[in-house]
Amino acid sequence: MLFPFPSRARRKPPLKPNLLPDVLWTSINALRDSSDAFPPLKSAVGGVIAICTIAERAKHCKTEACAIALRTKEILDLVADAVPDGSTISPPMLLSIGKFTILLDETRRCMEPMTRTGRVSRVVHLNRNERTLQHIKSKLDDAYRDFLAASALRVEVLQTQLAIQQTQLSAQHTAFTMQQTHFAAQQKHTHLQVQMLSIETTRLLFYARVTSFFGRPLMLQYKAHRYPLRPIPTHQ
């Protein structure tokens, strides 16, 4: 029994695997949509998209080109994490983003010839392209370390600010507690004074009622009782 073999004309060339995962493109598109309100970050996102596109279209050094594209995406993630709100970005971070955008543009211009070179030109310029990619990768690594250090410094500054705020809140709480204690002492002192005043008022009312009953002050009656009046002797 003869088994028919497919002709060469029917054979399809094997598909090359996509070196850049789909999740990377999904993440980049999400960053692009969220960076509309912040032009510097939007420019950086556009540069990363251009480099990733070139890496997928590269005719040679494709692995190195994709590695560079992944590195630019890692730096972009650091920038996005360091800038949660475009309205509160610091001037040094804004300057760093500008430098990163310039580096992305330089990287794109250096990688574009890799998508247009022919077979002969690839062999001739292979070593030069490899050196170019290595130089670009070195610059991107430096930028990655700079942004990583800046992010760590930003976190440290935030932690210091939070510690200062906690100390201030603790001092305010202590002062408030002392004020409450002082106020409680004043209330207690006032309460004692009110009690003493009430006792004196009750005593005065009692004396007033007794005086009203006997028709004269108690002290005079007391003195009269203690020192009785004697009749005045008359001379006969």
Legacy VTK file of the C-alpha trace (Angstrom):
# vtk DataFile Version 3.0
C-alpha trace
ASCII
DATASET POLYDATA
POINTS 236 float
0.000 0.000 0.000
1.426 3.326 -1.045
1.091 6.351 1.188
0.825 9.601 -0.674
3.389 12.162 0.348
2.464 15.807 0.132
4.201 17.652 -2.625
6.666 20.353 -1.794
4.306 22.909 -3.246
1.733 22.030 -0.615
4.098 22.223 2.300
3.794 25.352 4.394
6.891 26.888 5.888
7.060 26.597 9.662
5.851 29.667 11.476
8.468 31.528 13.462
7.470 31.962 17.078
6.758 35.493 18.175
9.596 36.453 20.491
7.614 39.250 22.108
4.695 37.849 24.147
1.169 39.112 23.662
0.984 40.185 27.293
3.741 42.712 26.567
1.665 44.334 23.842
-1.387 44.308 26.092
0.552 46.053 28.841
2.000 48.619 26.431
-1.418 49.422 24.995
-2.785 49.866 28.517
0.043 52.287 29.317
-0.609 54.152 26.087
-4.281 54.575 26.975
-3.494 55.737 30.517
-0.767 58.206 29.499
-2.979 60.526 27.442
-3.062 63.077 30.261
0.734 63.062 30.669
2.577 63.918 27.406
6.147 63.009 28.561
5.093 59.480 29.480
3.053 59.203 26.288
6.158 60.020 24.225
8.109 57.310 26.045
5.317 54.797 25.414
5.374 55.664 21.715
9.133 55.121 21.599
8.849 51.699 23.244
6.099 50.676 20.806
8.292 51.684 17.854
11.257 49.676 19.176
9.119 46.583 19.825
7.737 46.796 16.293
11.235 47.055 14.830
12.401 44.108 16.944
9.684 41.898 15.490
10.496 43.005 11.929
14.262 42.649 12.274
15.880 40.462 9.603
18.898 39.571 11.730
20.023 39.865 15.357
16.364 39.318 16.187
17.053 37.845 19.620
19.234 40.797 20.608
16.690 43.248 19.218
13.877 41.630 21.209
16.036 41.716 24.343
16.468 45.460 23.833
12.719 45.855 23.346
12.037 43.989 26.587
14.550 46.167 28.431
12.845 49.342 27.207
9.528 47.944 28.444
11.046 47.230 31.876
12.287 50.819 32.100
8.881 52.084 31.020
7.255 50.070 33.812
9.629 51.662 36.338
8.749 55.113 35.045
5.016 54.386 35.194
5.323 53.117 38.781
7.368 56.155 39.796
4.836 58.554 38.269
1.378 57.505 39.491
0.085 61.027 38.913
1.379 63.393 36.249
0.400 66.446 38.277
2.784 65.631 41.144
5.915 64.655 39.202
9.184 66.164 40.398
11.424 68.161 38.019
14.349 65.650 38.291
12.051 62.781 37.312
10.673 64.828 34.420
14.229 65.447 33.216
15.038 61.729 33.455
11.958 60.859 31.408
13.055 63.350 28.765
16.506 61.739 28.578
14.924 58.297 28.323
12.708 59.468 25.452
15.780 60.773 23.609
17.530 57.438 24.179
14.507 55.603 22.778
14.580 57.753 19.648
18.297 57.082 19.211
17.711 53.350 19.680
14.928 53.349 17.103
17.112 55.082 14.500
19.954 52.615 15.091
17.671 49.581 14.801
15.669 50.629 11.742
18.329 49.507 9.179
18.004 45.937 10.499
14.561 45.703 8.919
15.702 46.803 5.435
19.053 45.151 4.800
19.323 42.445 2.150
21.033 39.092 2.418
24.477 40.340 1.330
24.241 43.489 3.414
23.365 41.449 6.484
26.626 39.540 6.323
28.657 42.678 5.670
27.117 44.710 8.480
26.528 41.876 10.945
29.439 42.705 13.245
28.678 46.410 13.151
25.042 45.806 13.998
25.995 43.535 16.867
28.304 46.208 18.263
25.555 48.788 17.858
23.065 46.622 19.711
25.559 45.948 22.477
26.191 49.681 22.852
22.460 50.366 22.974
21.931 47.618 25.519
24.651 49.101 27.725
22.969 52.517 27.639
19.595 51.008 28.443
21.081 49.089 31.360
22.481 52.350 32.727
19.096 54.020 32.317
17.413 51.082 34.049
19.757 51.364 37.037
19.215 55.131 37.203
15.441 54.803 37.242
15.650 51.946 39.741
17.770 54.084 42.070
15.405 57.035 41.582
12.411 54.851 42.413
14.130 53.516 45.541
15.022 57.080 46.567
11.440 58.175 45.987
10.155 55.353 48.197
12.687 56.290 50.878
11.605 59.938 50.744
7.958 58.922 51.033
8.765 56.708 54.013
10.640 59.578 55.673
7.721 61.929 55.079
5.305 59.381 56.507
7.530 58.938 59.568
7.602 62.722 60.090
3.833 62.918 59.740
3.395 60.090 62.225
5.697 61.877 64.686
3.729 65.092 64.275
0.440 63.272 64.765
1.824 61.582 67.876
2.949 64.948 69.275
-0.456 66.454 68.511
-2.158 63.514 70.211
0.068 63.938 73.270
-0.678 67.662 73.416
-4.390 66.973 73.049
-4.220 64.411 75.858
-2.462 66.938 78.100
-5.112 69.525 77.279
-7.825 67.033 78.161
-6.078 66.271 81.472
-5.740 69.980 82.266
-9.368 70.570 81.340
-10.451 67.674 83.569
-8.452 69.165 86.466
-10.091 72.544 85.872
-13.503 70.900 85.831
-12.752 69.141 89.115
-11.552 72.386 90.711
-14.632 74.220 89.460
-16.861 71.457 90.798
-15.247 71.768 94.238
-15.733 75.523 94.193
-19.383 75.068 93.259
-19.817 72.617 96.136
-18.212 75.046 98.604
-20.366 77.873 97.285
-23.449 75.699 97.672
-22.528 74.917 101.288
-21.998 78.605 102.086
-25.259 79.503 100.380
-27.128 76.856 102.376
-25.586 78.153 105.616
-26.513 81.736 104.826
-30.055 80.720 104.006
-30.283 78.878 107.331
-29.046 81.905 109.262
-31.430 84.131 107.340
-34.413 81.929 108.197
-33.489 81.679 111.878
-32.915 85.419 112.069
-36.256 86.006 110.444
-37.874 83.648 112.963
-36.364 85.267 116.071
-36.605 88.785 114.735
-32.995 89.667 115.358
-29.573 88.358 114.439
-28.437 85.208 116.149
-25.102 86.666 117.190
-26.773 89.460 119.184
-29.106 87.015 120.848
-26.181 84.808 121.614
-24.246 87.660 123.154
-27.253 88.771 125.148
-27.687 85.292 126.473
-24.024 85.062 127.366
-23.818 88.480 128.915
-27.270 89.166 130.514
-28.218 92.776 131.081
-28.252 93.942 134.721
-30.598 96.598 136.065
-29.091 100.004 136.630
-28.931 100.808 140.360
-30.861 103.879 141.502
-29.731 106.184 144.274
-32.288 106.747 146.956
LINES 1 237
236 0 1 2 3 4 5 6 7 8 9 10 11 12 13 14 15 16 17 18 19 20 21 22 23 24 25 26 27 28 29 30 31 32 33 34 35 36 37 38 39 40 41 42 43 44 45 46 47 48 49 50 51 52 53 54 55 56 57 58 59 60 61 62 63 64 65 66 67 68 69 70 71 72 73 74 75 76 77 78 79 80 81 82 83 84 85 86 87 88 89 90 91 92 93 94 95 96 97 98 99 100 101 102 103 104 105 106 107 108 109 110 111 112 113 114 115 116 117 118 119 120 121 122 123 124 125 126 127 128 129 130 131 132 133 134 135 136 137 138 139 140 141 142 143 144 145 146 147 148 149 150 151 152 153 154 155 156 157 158 159 160 161 162 163 164 165 166 167 168 169 170 171 172 173 174 175 176 177 178 179 180 181 182 183 184 185 186 187 188 189 190 191 192 193 194 195 196 197 198 199 200 201 202 203 204 205 206 207 208 209 210 211 212 213 214 215 216 217 218 219 220 221 222 223 224 225 226 227 228 229 230 231 232 233 234 235
